[in-house]
Amino acid sequence: MAPMAYNPTKGKCNCLTCQLRNVAFSNLSDTDIAKVCEAREEISYAKGEIIHHEGDRIHNFKYLKHGLVKLFRLTSDGDEQIITITRPLEFVSNINVFHENRYRYSLAALEDSVVCCINIDLIRDLIEHNGKFALHLISVLSRASDSIISIGLEIRKRNLAGRTAYVLLYFSNEIYRSRIFDLPVSRKEIADFISMSPANVIRTFSEFRRDGIIRTNGRTIEILDIDKLEVISKRG
């Protein structure tokens, strides 16, 4: 499916005050920021749309301005393996963008999302000519990589109930910062993320409802007993 029509901002650029500058471009001069502004596009994607496929040629460095996305790959059987779920104000380019010319993983919108795309050749040029910018960008990307590894390890060391509790707390505390939220992924996607079967995830949700830990209404989740959920997550 082709992406929705994007909203180009050339001529109306707000890169000088955009949050993106604070995230990674704070070491750039106003002149370089203007170059970034000239080379970027904001593209809107509807929920479920693919932003890029594994194997697509890399043309842009991507930053999530609004929405929620998942980074994943397909197994030989056609099943998804979710690597991470990314919230706004984070980069969503694969880590390999600076040493390969094709994406190693796929990226899809979990919610209606806006992605800021900056020409990759410009980013490479800025790295070559601005050491402080290069060092800061490496730091930002390293933190993102460490987060992916940390979440993966935290999930792997837990049992089924602990993994499910951990994911619910992750959405509540890190993504939505609320105890009531609409789950952006299906039970199957949760199962893919925590390496469990969909049937086991569905059963665990039922047990959490029965024990008064959560309330569900379709995709809406309300955490009723966060202390108990945290205990299950830690002991799992």
BABALO-842737 format. One line per field, with one value per residue (C-alpha): x, y, z; residue number from 0; residue in three letters. Coordinates in steps of 0.2 Angstrom, whole numbers. Layout:
# residues N
x: c(X  ...)
y: c(Y  ...)
z: c(Z  ...)
resi: c(NUM  ...)
resn: c(ALA  ...)
***
This chain:
# residues 236
x: c(0  7  9  -4  0  13  13  29  35  48  46  37  51  51  67  75  62  57  60  71  84  84  85  100  104  108  126  122  123  107  115  116  99  92  100  92  75  78  82  67  50  36  26  10  6  -11  -12  -6  4  22  34  48  51  66  77  71  85  89  87  82  86  70  63  46  37  20  12  19  28  35  52  50  56  48  54  55  38  31  28  33  46  44  61  55  40  45  37  37  53  64  74  66  80  88  105  113  109  127  135  123  112  96  85  88  71  54  45  26  14  4  -6  -8  10  20  39  51  63  80  91  104  118  115  117  133  140  135  144  160  161  155  163  151  136  143  147  130  121  131  126  107  108  118  105  91  101  104  85  81  94  88  70  74  84  71  57  68  72  53  40  24  14  29  32  14  14  30  23  7  18  29  14  7  23  34  22  5  10  -8  -16  -30  -25  -29  -17  -9  -5  -15  -14  -4  8  11  14  27  35  37  40  25  10  -6  -16  -5  -6  -25  -26  -15  -25  -40  -32  -27  -45  -51  -39  -45  -28  -34  -51  -52  -65  -60  -42  -44  -34  -37  -24  -34  -20  -3  6  1  5  22  25  20  32  47  44  41)
y: c(0  17  30  43  60  69  86  95  109  116  135  134  125  125  115  129  126  108  95  85  99  96  77  75  91  103  104  111  129  138  136  117  116  126  112  99  108  109  90  84  78  74  59  53  34  27  13  -3  4  -1  13  2  -16  -27  -26  -8  3  16  34  43  44  43  51  47  64  57  40  23  11  -7  -13  -32  -45  -60  -78  -91  -96  -79  -75  -58  -56  -39  -32  -16  -4  15  30  48  58  43  38  24  21  4  4  -2  14  20  4  -4  2  -8  -10  -25  -25  -19  -4  -2  11  4  20  35  41  55  52  65  59  67  63  50  58  75  66  57  74  82  68  70  88  90  79  85  81  64  60  66  56  40  43  44  29  19  23  16  1  -2  0  -14  -26  -22  -25  -41  -48  -43  -52  -67  -70  -70  -84  -82  -72  -62  -58  -53  -42  -34  -29  -22  -11  -6  1  9  17  20  22  30  35  30  15  16  14  6  -8  -4  -22  -38  -53  -62  -47  -47  -66  -63  -49  -60  -76  -85  -93  -82  -95  -93  -74  -75  -87  -75  -60  -70  -75  -56  -51  -65  -60  -42  -36  -28  -24  -26  -19  -24  -16  -5  -10  -3  -9  -10  -17  -11  -17  -35  -33  -27  -41  -54  -45  -45  -63  -69)
z: c(0  -5  9  12  4  14  20  13  24  12  12  29  38  57  60  70  84  80  94  82  84  103  101  89  80  94  88  71  65  59  41  43  51  35  24  34  32  13  12  23  20  33  27  35  37  41  55  47  33  29  30  22  19  23  8  2  -3  10  4  21  39  48  64  72  75  79  82  85  74  75  68  63  51  43  47  33  38  35  54  61  74  82  87  95  96  95  102  96  97  92  77  67  54  56  64  47  38  38  33  21  7  10  26  36  45  40  48  50  58  73  74  62  62  55  50  46  32  29  15  21  10  19  36  31  25  42  51  40  44  61  75  89  79  74  92  98  85  89  107  103  92  105  118  106  102  121  124  111  119  137  133  124  138  151  141  139  157  162  161  151  165  168  150  147  163  158  141  148  160  146  136  152  159  143  129  135  153  158  166  153  135  118  115  98  94  93  104  91  89  108  106  93  103  119  109  116  107  104  114  129  128  127  142  152  148  154  170  173  171  182  196  195  188  172  164  145  132  115  113  128  143  161  174  190  201  195  211  208  189  194  206  192  181  193  199  181)
resi: c(0  1  2  3  4  5  6  7  8  9  10  11  12  13  14  15  16  17  18  19  20  21  22  23  24  25  26  27  28  29  30  31  32  33  34  35  36  37  38  39  40  41  42  43  44  45  46  47  48  49  50  51  52  53  54  55  56  57  58  59  60  61  62  63  64  65  66  67  68  69  70  71  72  73  74  75  76  77  78  79  80  81  82  83  84  85  86  87  88  89  90  91  92  93  94  95  96  97  98  99  100  101  102  103  104  105  106  107  108  109  110  111  112  113  114  115  116  117  118  119  120  121  122  123  124  125  126  127  128  129  130  131  132  133  134  135  136  137  138  139  140  141  142  143  144  145  146  147  148  149  150  151  152  153  154  155  156  157  158  159  160  161  162  163  164  165  166  167  168  169  170  171  172  173  174  175  176  177  178  179  180  181  182  183  184  185  186  187  188  189  190  191  192  193  194  195  196  197  198  199  200  201  202  203  204  205  206  207  208  209  210  211  212  213  214  215  216  217  218  219  220  221  222  223  224  225  226  227  228  229  230  231  232  233  234  235)
resn: c(MET  ALA  PRO  MET  ALA  TYR  ASN  PRO  THR  LYS  GLY  LYS  CYS  ASN  CYS  LEU  THR  CYS  GLN  LEU  ARG  ASN  VAL  ALA  PHE  SER  ASN  LEU  SER  ASP  THR  ASP  ILE  ALA  LYS  VAL  CYS  GLU  ALA  ARG  GLU  GLU  ILE  SER  TYR  ALA  LYS  GLY  GLU  ILE  ILE  HIS  HIS  GLU  GLY  ASP  ARG  ILE  HIS  ASN  PHE  LYS  TYR  LEU  LYS  HIS  GLY  LEU  VAL  LYS  LEU  PHE  ARG  LEU  THR  SER  ASP  GLY  ASP  GLU  GLN  ILE  ILE  THR  ILE  THR  ARG  PRO  LEU  GLU  PHE  VAL  SER  ASN  ILE  ASN  VAL  PHE  HIS  GLU  ASN  ARG  TYR  ARG  TYR  SER  LEU  ALA  ALA  LEU  GLU  ASP  SER  VAL  VAL  CYS  CYS  ILE  ASN  ILE  ASP  LEU  ILE  ARG  ASP  LEU  ILE  GLU  HIS  ASN  GLY  LYS  PHE  ALA  LEU  HIS  LEU  ILE  SER  VAL  LEU  SER  ARG  ALA  SER  ASP  SER  ILE  ILE  SER  ILE  GLY  LEU  GLU  ILE  ARG  LYS  ARG  ASN  LEU  ALA  GLY  ARG  THR  ALA  TYR  VAL  LEU  LEU  TYR  PHE  SER  ASN  GLU  ILE  TYR  ARG  SER  ARG  ILE  PHE  ASP  LEU  PRO  VAL  SER  ARG  LYS  GLU  ILE  ALA  ASP  PHE  ILE  SER  MET  SER  PRO  ALA  ASN  VAL  ILE  ARG  THR  PHE  SER  GLU  PHE  ARG  ARG  ASP  GLY  ILE  ILE  ARG  THR  ASN  GLY  ARG  THR  ILE  GLU  ILE  LEU  ASP  ILE  ASP  LYS  LEU  GLU  VAL  ILE  SER  LYS  ARG  GLY)
***
